[in-house]
């Protein structure tokens, strides 16, 4: 119902923010990955949202990227995983890291996130297999490789506002064994041309 909010950031109180949209203040819960990327108070902000209606509450969750929102939506489909746990997972690891953990079926990576036990981690891996690993891994990096530094470089480019095709093109021009920081510099130079 509410898919996106654009307005002025009034308050930041992790994990919740208050956004003024035309005189109406919306309280939005966000993962820490989104929270750290928010502008200063009083500045414009735009968040993609997921609206949850329960018997006792109406809750709004906000995300900086479409891949974060899609990961959240896949996570809350898993039995025993609610919006709070999904938010905790997205705060504890990036979408690319989550997709890698699902692809590799590594429960140890999920257990490191507060509130995720061994059984929950195993259930997540089982239910998300084939849904999150390949699909969101491709979304998170536009089909970019998720292993080694290239996945991190692709994520950084997307976070900087480049689209998936631009990021993929810049990654193709990089040497295979480039480090993350050097790779980002080279990719930005290539994209600036």
N, C-alpha and C positions, 0 to 999 in steps of 0.2 A: 504494500500500500504506500508506504513512504520509502522511496528508493534512493533519494539523494537529498542532502541538506547543504545549502550554500548560505553563509551568513557571517556574522561577526563573532569571533571567539570571546566569550565573556568570562568564563571561569575554567580553570584546569585543576582538577582534584582527582588524581589517579584512582581508579581507571575511568572516571567520569569527567565529561566536559559539558559545558553549557554553551549552546550556540543560539544567538539571536537571529532569527530569520523573519524580517519584516515586522518586528515588534513582538514575536512569539518566541519564547525561550525554550529550546529543546534540550533535555538532559539525555546525553548519549554516552553509553559505555563503549570504550575502545580498548583494543589490545595495546600493550606497551609499545609494540613496533609502530603503531600509528601515533600513539601519544608522543613519542620522542620526535616525530616529524612535524608536529603541530607548530604553527606560527606563534608569535607573541600575542598576549592578550590585546584585544582591540583590533586585531588584524582580521582580514577575510580568510575564511576556511571553507573547504568543500569536502564532504565525506559521503561515500556511498553507504547506504544503511540497510539494515535488516530489521524489520518490525515484528516483534513477538507479542501476541495477545494471549494472556492466560486468564484464568478465572478471577485471579486476585490482582493482576497487574498488566500494564501495557508497557513493554520495554523496547527501547531503541538501541541498536548496536551499530557503531560506525567503523568504517574501514577506509584507509587511504587508497587502497587498490582493489580492483575487481578480483584479483586472485586471492587476496585475503578474505574477501566476502564469500567467494565461492568455497574456499577451504572451510570457513566457518559453517556454511550451509551443509557441506558434506559431513562435517564433524557432528553437528547436532542431529543428524539422521541416525547416528550410531546409538543403539540402545544403551542406556545408562549414562550417556554424555549429554549434558544440558548446556545451555548458553554460557554459564559461568566457567565450566570446565573447558569448553571450546575456546573461550577468551584466554584462559590460563595457558592452554597449549600454544595459541598463536602469540602469546606474550613471551613464552619460554623458548620458542624456536621459530625460524622463518618458514614461510610456506615451502621454499625449496628444500630446507632441511627436513621438514615433515614429509614431503613427497619422497625424498631419498630414504628416510626411515621406513616408509611404507613399501617402497620398491624393494629394498634390501631385507624387509621383514626383521628389523632390529628393534626389539622391545626395550633394550637398554637405553636407547636414545630418548624414548618417550618417558621412561621412569624417572629421568632426571628432572622432569618438569614437576613442580610442586602440585600435589593433589592427584597425581597419576600413579596408581599402583601397578603391580605386575599383571594382574588379571585384566585391568582396564586397558593397559597397553596392548596386551595380546588380543583383546576383543577389537580394539581400534585397528590393529594391523590386519586382522582377519576380515573385518567388515569393509575396510577401505581399500583392500587389495583390488587392483584393477580399476577402482574408481578415482583414487587420489594419486597414486604413484605416477602413472603415465600421464593421465589427463592434466592434473594440476602441475606436474613437473614441466610439462610442455607449456602450460599457461604461464607459469612463473617465469619461464625463460624463453617463451616463444619457440619451443623446440630446441632451445640452447642446451648444450651438455650441462648436466647438473654436477658431474664429478669435477674434481680439481678446481683450479682457479677460474676457469672460464665461466662456470656457473655463477660464482660470486661477482665476477665482472659484469655479466649479463644482468644480474639483479641490481647492481649499482647503477647501470645505465638506465634501466627501467625506472628505478627510484628517482633518477635525475630528470625524468620526464620524456625520455626517448621512447618511441614505440618499439614493439617487439621486432619488426622487420629491420629497423635501423640498428637495434642492438645486435641482431643476428648478423647483419652485414659487417658491422664493426668487429665482431668476434672472429669472423672468417679471415680477416686481414691480420690477426694477431699471431705471433709465433706460438707453437704448441706448448712450450714449457715456460711461458711468461708468468710472473708473479702477479698477485692481485693488484697491488698499488701501481706497479709499472704498467700492467695491462689496462687499467682504467685510464691512465694518462695517455697511452697510445691510442686507445679507442676514442677518447674525447678529441684528440688531435685529428684522427681520421674523420670523425663526424663533423668537425668544424670546417672541413674543406667543402 
